[in-house]
Amino acid sequence: MPQDVCLALLILALLANLESTTSIYHVHSNMRGPSLNMISSSFMGIDPIIKASGDESKHSQYRVPTQIIYICTITKCMFFFSQYARYRVDTPPAGGYTGGMATLDVSSFSSIKSGEFTAALIWVSTGKYSLIGSNDIQAGWMVGPSHYRDNKTHFFVYWTSDGYRSTGCFNLDCTGFVPVNDAPITPGDALEPANGQSKISFKIFKNKEDGDWWLHFGYDINNMKPVGFWPKGLFTSLKDHAELITWGGTTMCPSGNASPPMGNGQWPGKNSASFENVKLVDTSGQGYAPLAWTLRVYANNKKCYQASTFLDDMFYYGGPGGCVN
């Protein structure tokens, strides 16, 4: 069904020149301009339209099946396959959803190769049955050498307001997400997991004071501070509320490569990576438990990745990877 299809990281550079708005915090002064050579993140839904970007002067555009990403330049095409394991609430109340939060295990992987990535994140989005016109906000961690030019684990944010076609970007690569002064982290910063793993907490929510979508971050669920915000003016359908909140992991690799590990590389269990404190968030920034019957679990390749039963506001997820498509 359309609402059950995979979420994929598409390799493209989406640049936008959308005007930021003021909000209730002072804006951070260290804004970067767009970077044409960066690989951007878009965790997609059904039947995406992919447009590559980079140094080449010409590119081809294709409509493709889910899970298979075609990146074509004037000289060659590359094929990428996406995998995921996640939970989602997709039965919104009359007023929609206004945010989500969690505590995530953060892992490091020195083995991730160029063209591959592994990530864990929260999605706040609209467009349940149609990609076109969908609005999407994302935040989490990722190991992606092609984007960051290293094998470190980085904290990232992302947004789009038209189904990843022409608006949105990764981190501060274009005008969109507005960082604030004295933030505990800046999008794109490297995380340094102790002994290969640590925990971070963050929440995304629509603030009742200004209507913008705020991101708070911390290393303690009870001590999160503002990182910045996505102005409500960036969005169309997400301007007022969200239809979907998703928590989980995703990976991507070129066709023929063994898929990279997800989570911390372990099968779901007490030694694996987890999402804890999984909650919805109201416009005051307060978390509350999702109704059990609204949660759906999805894993599109159980030979490599899975998610555990959801219990006590948490679930385990991940796997060793190693699948070849």
C-alpha positions in Angstrom: 0.0 0.0 0.0 1.2 3.6 -0.6 1.4 4.4 3.1 3.6 1.3 3.7 6.4 1.9 1.1 10.0 2.5 1.9 11.7 5.6 3.1 14.9 6.1 1.1 17.9 8.5 1.2 18.1 9.9 -2.3 21.4 11.2 -3.5 20.7 14.8 -4.8 21.5 18.4 -4.0 18.4 20.3 -3.2 19.0 24.1 -2.9 16.5 26.7 -2.0 16.5 30.4 -1.4 13.5 30.7 1.0 13.4 33.6 3.3 13.9 32.9 7.0 11.5 34.5 9.5 12.2 35.8 12.9 11.1 33.9 16.0 11.3 33.9 19.7 15.0 33.3 19.9 17.9 35.2 18.5 19.3 33.7 15.3 22.7 32.2 15.2 25.1 34.4 13.1 27.2 31.6 11.7 25.1 30.7 8.6 26.7 29.0 5.7 25.8 29.4 2.1 24.7 26.6 -0.3 27.2 23.9 -1.3 26.7 22.5 -4.8 28.9 19.5 -4.1 27.1 18.2 -1.1 24.9 15.1 -1.1 21.5 15.8 0.4 19.2 13.6 2.4 15.6 12.9 1.5 13.9 9.9 3.1 11.2 9.3 0.6 7.9 7.6 0.1 6.2 6.1 -3.0 7.4 6.4 -6.6 9.9 9.2 -6.1 11.2 11.5 -8.8 15.0 11.5 -8.6 17.2 14.3 -10.0 20.9 14.0 -9.5 23.1 17.0 -8.9 26.8 17.7 -8.9 29.5 18.9 -11.2 28.1 17.5 -14.4 26.3 19.9 -16.7 23.5 17.6 -17.7 21.4 15.1 -15.8 18.5 12.7 -16.6 15.3 12.6 -14.5 13.5 9.3 -13.8 10.4 8.1 -12.0 11.4 4.9 -10.3 10.1 2.1 -8.1 10.5 2.3 -4.4 13.7 0.8 -2.8 15.6 1.3 -6.1 17.2 4.7 -6.7 18.6 5.5 -10.2 21.2 8.3 -10.3 22.0 9.1 -13.9 24.5 11.6 -15.4 25.2 12.2 -19.0 27.7 9.3 -19.1 26.4 6.6 -16.8 23.7 5.5 -14.4 24.2 4.1 -10.8 21.6 2.1 -8.9 21.1 2.4 -5.2 19.0 0.3 -2.8 17.5 1.5 0.4 16.6 -0.5 3.5 14.7 0.6 6.7 13.3 -0.6 10.0 11.0 1.8 11.8 7.8 2.6 13.7 5.3 5.2 12.5 2.0 6.7 13.7 -0.1 7.4 10.7 -3.7 7.8 12.1 -3.6 11.5 13.1 -6.3 13.0 15.4 -8.5 15.8 14.0 -5.9 18.4 14.6 -3.0 16.4 13.3 0.3 15.7 15.1 2.5 18.5 16.3 5.8 16.7 17.0 7.8 13.8 18.1 10.8 13.0 20.3 13.1 10.1 21.3 16.4 9.1 22.9 18.6 7.4 20.3 21.7 5.2 20.6 24.5 6.7 18.4 26.9 4.4 16.8 30.1 4.8 14.7 31.2 2.7 11.7 34.6 3.1 10.2 33.6 0.5 7.5 31.0 2.6 5.7 32.2 3.3 2.1 31.7 6.2 -0.3 28.2 5.9 -1.8 26.8 4.2 1.3 25.2 5.6 4.5 23.6 4.4 7.7 21.3 6.6 9.8 18.8 6.9 12.6 16.2 9.7 12.7 12.8 11.1 13.4 10.6 12.2 10.5 7.8 14.7 10.8 5.8 14.8 7.6 2.6 15.1 5.5 1.7 13.5 2.2 0.5 10.1 3.5 -0.9 8.9 0.2 1.0 11.2 -2.3 4.6 12.2 -2.6 3.9 15.2 -4.7 3.5 18.2 -2.5 4.5 16.4 0.6 6.3 18.3 3.4 9.0 16.7 5.4 11.2 17.5 8.4 14.0 15.2 9.6 16.6 15.1 12.3 19.0 12.4 13.5 22.5 11.0 13.1 24.2 9.6 10.0 27.4 8.1 8.8 27.8 9.1 5.2 31.3 9.5 3.7 30.0 10.9 0.4 28.4 13.8 2.2 30.8 14.5 5.0 34.0 13.3 3.5 34.8 11.3 6.6 33.5 8.2 8.5 32.4 10.2 11.6 28.9 10.1 12.9 27.2 13.5 12.3 24.0 15.1 13.6 21.8 16.3 10.7 18.6 18.1 9.9 16.7 18.2 6.6 13.5 19.7 5.1 11.4 19.9 1.9 8.1 21.4 1.1 7.4 19.9 -2.4 8.1 16.2 -2.2 11.9 16.6 -2.6 11.6 18.0 -6.1 13.1 21.5 -5.8 12.9 22.8 -2.2 14.9 21.9 0.9 18.3 20.9 1.9 20.6 19.2 4.4 21.8 21.0 7.6 22.7 24.7 6.8 23.4 24.1 3.1 20.7 26.5 2.1 18.3 29.0 3.7 15.7 27.1 5.7 16.6 25.8 9.1 17.5 28.7 11.4 20.1 27.9 14.1 20.0 29.9 17.4 22.7 31.3 19.6 24.0 29.1 22.5 22.7 25.9 20.9 24.1 22.6 22.3 24.9 21.4 18.8 24.9 22.8 15.2 23.4 20.7 12.3 26.3 18.9 10.6 28.5 18.6 13.7 30.3 15.4 14.4 29.2 13.2 17.3 31.9 11.3 19.1 30.4 8.1 20.5 32.4 6.8 23.4 33.4 3.2 22.8 31.5 3.3 19.5 28.2 4.2 21.0 26.4 6.9 23.1 22.9 8.4 23.4 21.3 11.7 22.3 17.8 13.0 22.9 15.9 15.4 20.7 12.4 16.6 19.9 10.8 18.3 17.0 7.6 20.2 17.7 5.4 23.0 16.4 5.7 25.8 19.0 2.4 27.4 20.0 4.1 30.8 20.6 5.3 31.3 17.0 3.9 28.4 15.0 7.4 27.4 13.8 8.8 23.9 14.0 11.4 23.8 16.7 14.3 21.4 17.3 15.6 20.8 20.9 18.6 18.6 21.6 20.5 17.2 24.6 22.4 14.3 26.0 19.8 14.0 28.8 16.1 13.6 28.0 15.4 16.1 30.9 17.9 18.7 29.7 17.3 19.5 26.1 17.9 23.0 24.7 16.9 24.8 21.5 19.0 24.2 18.4 16.9 26.2 16.0 13.7 26.1 14.0 12.2 25.5 10.6 10.0 28.6 9.9 6.4 27.8 9.3 6.5 29.8 6.1 8.7 27.2 4.5 5.8 24.8 4.3 2.4 24.3 2.8 0.6 21.2 4.2 3.1 21.0 7.2 2.4 24.7 8.0 -0.3 23.7 10.4 0.2 20.1 11.5 1.8 16.8 10.6 0.1 13.6 9.4 2.9 11.2 10.1 5.6 10.8 12.8 8.3 8.2 12.2 11.1 6.8 14.3 13.7 4.4 12.9 16.8 3.5 11.0 17.7 3.4 7.3 20.6 2.5 5.1 21.6 2.8 1.4 24.3 1.3 -0.8 25.0 1.0 -4.5 23.7 -2.0 -6.4 26.1 -5.0 -6.0 27.5 -3.8 -2.7 26.7 -5.6 0.6 24.4 -3.3 2.5 25.9 -1.5 5.6 24.9 -2.2 9.2 22.0 -0.4 10.8 21.7 0.7 14.4 24.8 -0.7 16.0 25.0 -3.7 13.7 23.3 -6.0 16.1 19.9 -7.7 15.6 17.1 -6.2 17.8 17.7 -7.1 21.5 19.1 -5.7 24.7 22.6 -5.4 23.1 21.4 -3.6 20.0 20.6 0.0 19.3 17.3 1.4 20.5 14.9 4.3 20.4 13.8 5.1 23.9 11.4 7.8 25.3 9.4 7.5 22.0 6.7 10.1 22.3 4.5 12.5 20.5 5.0 16.2 21.4 2.4 18.9 21.9 2.7 22.6 21.1 4.0 23.3 24.6 6.9 20.9 24.0 5.6 18.3 26.3 5.8 14.6 25.4 3.0 12.1 25.6 2.7 8.4 24.7 1.2 7.5 21.3 -1.8 5.2 21.4 -0.7 1.7 20.8 -3.2 1.1 18.0 -1.8 4.0 16.0 1.7 2.5 15.8 2.8 0.6 12.7 6.1 -1.3 12.3 7.8 -1.6 8.9 11.0 -3.4 7.8 11.5 -3.9 4.1 14.3 -6.5 4.3 14.1 -8.7 7.4 17.0 -10.7 6.2 19.3 -7.8 7.1 17.3 -5.5 9.5 14.4 -5.7 11.9 12.6 -3.9 14.7 11.5 -5.4 18.0 8.1 -5.2 19.7 7.3 -1.7 20.9 7.1 -1.7 24.7 7.4 0.9 27.5 7.9 3.7 25.0 10.9 2.1 23.3 12.0 -0.4 20.7 15.2 -2.1 19.5 16.1 -2.0 15.8 18.9 -2.7 13.4 20.9 -5.6 11.9 24.3 -6.5 10.4 23.4 -5.7 6.8 25.3 -7.7 4.2 22.4 -8.0 1.7 23.3 -7.7 -1.9 20.8 -6.5 -4.4 
